[in-house]
Amino acid sequence: MLCIAVYVLWITLHNHELSRDPKQDAAEQQPLITMRDITLRERTKNNEYDIVISAQESSLSHVADNIQSTNITCSVLHNNQHIAILRTQKSLIDRTSKNIFFQGSVDGRFKDVDFQGYDLTYDFSHQTVHTTQAITYQHPLFTLRAEQSFIDIQEQKIAMDGGVRSEILGRPAAN
């Protein structure tokens, strides 16, 4: 409901033509709306996947078609079952593509595998998560490290590339 209200307000303000002067252009660079403790929910067209985004603070600007958020948690659900979760301090949500760009350190979980990486992108339309930065996957029985990675949520597969290292544990890893 909040998402719809924010979107309607944004459409109204976006379509309203304003005179152009330097003072007004500078004002448009500032966040138009700042929201605290928000939850956004989006569902794929086939109603199979949901994303639920919780953020401590989000800002919507007039010029850019995105939402900047801090302290964000993104949960991916498949038929109402949690299958992935991602957390970071800072993110950018592209309102057109619905992609989320997690900036900096990211912690997450996919199925029963925890991961830590940097600068991950969640592609909403393809249900994938990828990074070209170092990432570590941890499971009670193994640890994997790679220079880049790709998670296909629909196919439930993880692909890694570049300097892949593995450690097989004889017993569950200590947390």
Solvent accessible surface area in square Angstrom, and as a share of the most:
residue,aa,sasa,rsa
1,M,192,0.86
2,L,79,0.39
3,C,49,0.30
4,I,113,0.57
5,A,59,0.46
6,V,13,0.08
7,Y,111,0.42
8,V,86,0.50
9,L,80,0.40
10,W,18,0.06
11,I,57,0.29
12,T,82,0.47
13,L,60,0.30
14,H,83,0.37
15,N,100,0.51
16,H,113,0.50
17,E,155,0.69
18,L,70,0.35
19,S,86,0.55
20,R,162,0.59
21,D,61,0.31
22,P,114,0.72
23,K,174,0.74
24,Q,47,0.21
25,D,59,0.31
26,A,60,0.47
27,A,63,0.49
28,E,16,0.07
29,Q,120,0.53
30,Q,113,0.50
31,P,72,0.45
32,L,73,0.36
33,I,32,0.16
34,T,71,0.41
35,M,21,0.09
36,R,169,0.62
37,D,120,0.62
38,I,6,0.03
39,T,78,0.45
40,L,18,0.09
41,R,124,0.45
42,E,52,0.23
43,R,112,0.41
44,T,19,0.11
45,K,207,0.88
46,N,94,0.48
47,N,97,0.50
48,E,61,0.28
49,Y,7,0.03
50,D,3,0.02
51,I,4,0.02
52,V,31,0.18
53,I,8,0.04
54,S,46,0.30
55,A,6,0.05
56,Q,95,0.42
57,E,46,0.21
58,S,1,0.01
59,S,21,0.13
60,L,0,0.00
61,S,22,0.14
62,H,27,0.12
63,V,83,0.47
64,A,37,0.29
65,D,53,0.27
66,N,30,0.16
67,I,10,0.05
68,Q,101,0.45
69,S,2,0.01
70,T,59,0.34
71,N,59,0.30
72,I,2,0.01
73,T,39,0.23
74,C,0,0.00
75,S,12,0.08
76,V,0,0.00
77,L,16,0.08
78,H,43,0.19
79,N,92,0.47
80,N,102,0.52
81,Q,122,0.54
82,H,125,0.56
83,I,19,0.10
84,A,6,0.05
85,I,36,0.18
86,L,0,0.00
87,R,114,0.42
88,T,9,0.05
89,Q,130,0.58
90,K,112,0.48
91,S,1,0.01
92,L,41,0.20
93,I,13,0.07
94,D,44,0.23
95,R,40,0.15
96,T,105,0.61
97,S,46,0.29
98,K,74,0.31
99,N,27,0.14
100,I,0,0.00
101,F,73,0.30
102,F,2,0.01
103,Q,66,0.29
104,G,33,0.32
105,S,68,0.44
106,V,0,0.00
107,D,69,0.36
108,G,7,0.07
109,R,99,0.36
110,F,7,0.03
111,K,95,0.40
112,D,76,0.39
113,V,16,0.09
114,D,49,0.26
115,F,2,0.01
116,Q,80,0.35
117,G,2,0.02
118,Y,114,0.43
119,D,72,0.37
120,L,2,0.01
121,T,22,0.13
122,Y,0,0.00
123,D,25,0.13
124,F,15,0.06
125,S,81,0.52
126,H,119,0.53
127,Q,1,0.00
128,T,11,0.06
129,V,4,0.02
130,H,68,0.31
131,T,6,0.03
132,T,100,0.58
133,Q,79,0.35
134,A,62,0.48
135,I,5,0.02
136,T,31,0.18
137,Y,2,0.01
138,Q,56,0.25
139,H,31,0.14
140,P,65,0.41
141,L,92,0.46
142,F,53,0.22
143,T,6,0.03
144,L,36,0.18
145,R,111,0.40
146,A,5,0.04
147,E,103,0.46
148,Q,64,0.28
149,S,9,0.06
150,F,86,0.36
151,I,4,0.02
152,D,31,0.16
153,I,0,0.00
154,Q,90,0.40
155,E,107,0.48
156,Q,88,0.39
157,K,127,0.54
158,I,55,0.28
159,A,56,0.43
160,M,53,0.24
161,D,83,0.43
162,G,26,0.25
163,G,45,0.43
164,V,71,0.41
165,R,165,0.60
166,S,72,0.47
167,E,86,0.39
168,I,136,0.69
169,L,38,0.19
170,G,88,0.85
171,R,188,0.69
172,P,90,0.57
173,A,28,0.21
174,A,101,0.78
175,N,188,0.96
